Amino acid sequence: MLIFDPTPGTEPRVDELLRSARRKAEAAGYRCWAYRNEIHPSEITLFLEGPLPDPSEGGPAPIFGDEIGELRSLARRFEPVRSLVEYPLEGDDA
């Protein structure tokens, strides 16, 4: 997941990049979607959800080409966010 604010005036190119990212993600077996924050409409959150990689395969292969790098260059704020599955949510306090 990542959160970003496109620089004003770049919205048409950002929309093209988001559509391209979605097509590539879906072709690789992932779900990819974006939404605008209701409180801060300039903020876009991009989600990517898919199968967990097989550890025996040496880690996941890249999904996107240059879409993410170009989104970063068109943003005035860009924050990659770690997934909740990367954080322990419950302890072993039994």
Residue frames as qw, qx, qy, qz and C-alpha x, y, z in Angstrom:
[[0.000, 0.892, 0.452, 0.000, 0.00, 0.00, 0.00],
 [0.411, -0.028, -0.022, 0.911, 1.18, 3.53, -0.66],
 [0.014, 0.869, 0.434, -0.238, -0.28, 6.97, -0.05],
 [0.422, -0.030, 0.226, 0.877, 0.49, 9.98, -2.19],
 [0.200, 0.813, 0.287, -0.465, -0.70, 13.46, -3.13],
 [0.621, 0.429, 0.372, 0.540, -0.26, 14.21, -6.83],
 [0.202, -0.294, 0.038, 0.934, 1.22, 17.59, -7.66],
 [0.423, 0.669, 0.362, -0.492, -1.60, 19.82, -8.95],
 [0.432, 0.686, -0.327, -0.485, -1.91, 19.56, -12.72],
 [0.082, 0.381, -0.905, -0.172, -0.54, 16.00, -12.94],
 [0.640, 0.061, 0.584, -0.495, -3.85, 14.23, -12.31],
 [0.812, 0.439, -0.128, -0.362, -4.41, 13.04, -15.93],
 [0.477, 0.508, -0.714, 0.078, -0.99, 11.35, -16.05],
 [0.267, -0.264, 0.794, -0.477, -1.48, 9.93, -12.53],
 [0.786, 0.178, 0.304, -0.508, -4.78, 8.39, -13.65],
 [0.744, 0.498, -0.411, -0.169, -3.04, 6.76, -16.66],
 [0.204, 0.469, -0.809, 0.289, -0.32, 5.36, -14.40],
 [0.500, -0.126, 0.661, -0.545, -2.85, 3.97, -11.92],
 [0.859, 0.311, 0.043, -0.405, -4.74, 2.22, -14.74],
 [0.598, 0.535, -0.596, 0.023, -1.49, 0.78, -16.07],
 [0.090, -0.385, 0.810, -0.433, -0.48, -0.42, -12.59],
 [0.714, 0.027, 0.450, -0.536, -3.85, -2.09, -12.14],
 [0.840, 0.417, -0.227, -0.261, -3.60, -3.94, -15.46],
 [0.421, 0.509, -0.724, 0.199, -0.10, -5.22, -14.64],
 [0.311, -0.278, 0.737, -0.531, -1.07, -6.28, -11.13],
 [0.816, 0.147, 0.270, -0.490, -4.15, -8.14, -12.34],
 [0.752, 0.488, -0.426, -0.122, -2.09, -9.87, -15.04],
 [0.271, 0.425, -0.788, 0.353, 0.28, -11.07, -12.28],
 [0.539, -0.327, -0.776, 0.001, -2.62, -12.44, -10.18],
 [0.198, -0.214, -0.505, 0.812, -3.00, -9.52, -7.75],
 [0.002, -0.849, -0.517, -0.110, -5.86, -7.16, -6.95],
 [0.355, -0.066, -0.054, 0.931, -4.96, -3.51, -7.24],
 [0.032, -0.814, -0.514, -0.267, -7.19, -0.55, -6.48],
 [0.272, 0.088, -0.206, 0.936, -6.97, 3.08, -5.49],
 [0.160, -0.802, -0.566, -0.098, -9.25, 5.49, -3.69],
 [0.130, 0.556, -0.120, 0.812, -9.28, 9.14, -2.77],
 [0.243, -0.233, -0.682, 0.649, -9.39, 10.12, 0.88],
 [0.093, -0.768, -0.590, -0.232, -12.79, 11.60, 1.76],
 [0.368, -0.833, -0.179, 0.372, -11.28, 14.11, 4.19],
 [0.174, -0.668, 0.403, 0.601, -8.27, 15.07, 2.01],
 [0.795, 0.518, 0.258, -0.184, -9.47, 14.60, -1.61],
 [0.379, 0.793, -0.466, -0.105, -6.01, 15.23, -3.06],
 [0.310, -0.466, 0.823, -0.099, -4.65, 12.15, -1.25],
 [0.834, 0.204, -0.370, -0.354, -4.74, 8.82, -3.10],
 [0.551, -0.410, 0.715, -0.129, -4.15, 5.44, -1.51],
 [0.656, 0.369, -0.578, -0.315, -3.04, 2.58, -3.77],
 [0.730, -0.309, 0.551, -0.261, -3.64, -0.95, -2.50],
 [0.536, 0.385, -0.717, -0.225, -2.12, -4.18, -3.76],
 [0.700, -0.253, 0.552, -0.376, -3.39, -7.52, -2.53],
 [0.723, 0.388, -0.503, -0.273, -2.36, -10.90, -3.75],
 [0.959, -0.151, -0.235, 0.043, -0.99, -14.31, -3.05],
 [0.490, -0.771, 0.388, 0.118, 1.85, -14.67, -0.61],
 [0.491, 0.639, -0.580, -0.118, 5.10, -15.53, -2.40],
 [0.981, -0.120, -0.138, 0.063, 6.47, -19.04, -2.13],
 [0.380, -0.834, 0.377, 0.133, 9.67, -18.71, -0.02],
 [0.774, -0.108, 0.532, 0.326, 11.29, -21.51, -2.04],
 [0.575, 0.684, 0.316, 0.319, 11.09, -19.30, -5.14],
 [0.547, -0.001, -0.057, 0.835, 13.44, -16.70, -3.68],
 [0.010, -0.474, -0.264, 0.840, 10.96, -13.90, -3.07],
 [0.475, 0.715, 0.466, -0.216, 8.41, -12.06, -5.15],
 [0.480, 0.239, 0.410, 0.738, 9.11, -10.81, -8.66],
 [0.048, 0.275, 0.065, -0.958, 8.51, -7.14, -9.45],
 [0.363, 0.590, 0.712, -0.114, 4.95, -6.44, -10.57],
 [0.255, 0.924, 0.170, -0.227, 5.25, -2.93, -11.96],
 [0.674, 0.441, 0.064, 0.590, 7.54, -1.34, -14.51],
 [0.316, 0.134, -0.185, 0.921, 8.20, 2.35, -13.99],
 [0.287, -0.697, -0.476, -0.452, 4.68, 3.27, -12.83],
 [0.595, -0.696, -0.316, 0.249, 5.58, 3.62, -9.15],
 [0.526, -0.206, 0.058, 0.823, 8.71, 5.64, -9.86],
 [0.077, 0.389, 0.370, 0.840, 6.77, 7.96, -12.12],
 [0.425, -0.752, -0.462, -0.201, 3.98, 8.33, -9.54],
 [0.609, -0.524, -0.193, 0.563, 6.68, 9.29, -7.01],
 [0.365, 0.010, 0.199, 0.909, 8.03, 11.94, -9.39],
 [0.138, -0.502, -0.448, -0.727, 4.53, 13.40, -9.87],
 [0.543, -0.667, -0.510, 0.009, 3.72, 13.53, -6.16],
 [0.021, -0.748, 0.283, -0.600, 4.27, 16.27, -3.64],
 [0.500, -0.440, 0.634, -0.392, 3.96, 13.62, -0.90],
 [0.782, 0.206, -0.549, -0.213, 4.69, 9.90, -1.34],
 [0.406, -0.479, 0.669, -0.396, 4.62, 7.35, 1.50],
 [0.605, 0.048, -0.778, -0.162, 5.02, 3.59, 1.11],
 [0.600, -0.422, 0.354, -0.580, 3.09, 1.95, 3.94],
 [0.069, 0.212, -0.973, 0.056, 3.81, -1.49, 5.35],
 [0.621, -0.243, -0.570, -0.480, 1.04, -4.03, 5.27],
 [0.648, -0.502, 0.299, -0.488, -0.64, -5.18, 8.47],
 [0.994, -0.007, -0.111, -0.009, 0.46, -8.74, 7.68],
 [0.580, 0.482, -0.419, 0.505, 4.05, -7.57, 8.19],
 [0.166, -0.503, 0.470, -0.706, 3.32, -6.59, 11.80],
 [0.285, -0.187, -0.918, 0.203, 2.58, -9.01, 14.63],
 [0.386, -0.479, -0.188, -0.766, -0.96, -8.23, 15.75],
 [0.818, -0.498, -0.031, -0.287, -1.19, -10.76, 18.57],
 [0.019, -0.641, 0.737, -0.216, 1.41, -12.05, 20.99],
 [0.654, 0.001, -0.756, -0.032, 2.02, -15.52, 22.30],
 [0.165, -0.305, 0.581, -0.737, 0.88, -14.54, 25.80],
 [0.706, -0.228, -0.520, -0.422, -1.15, -17.67, 26.50]]
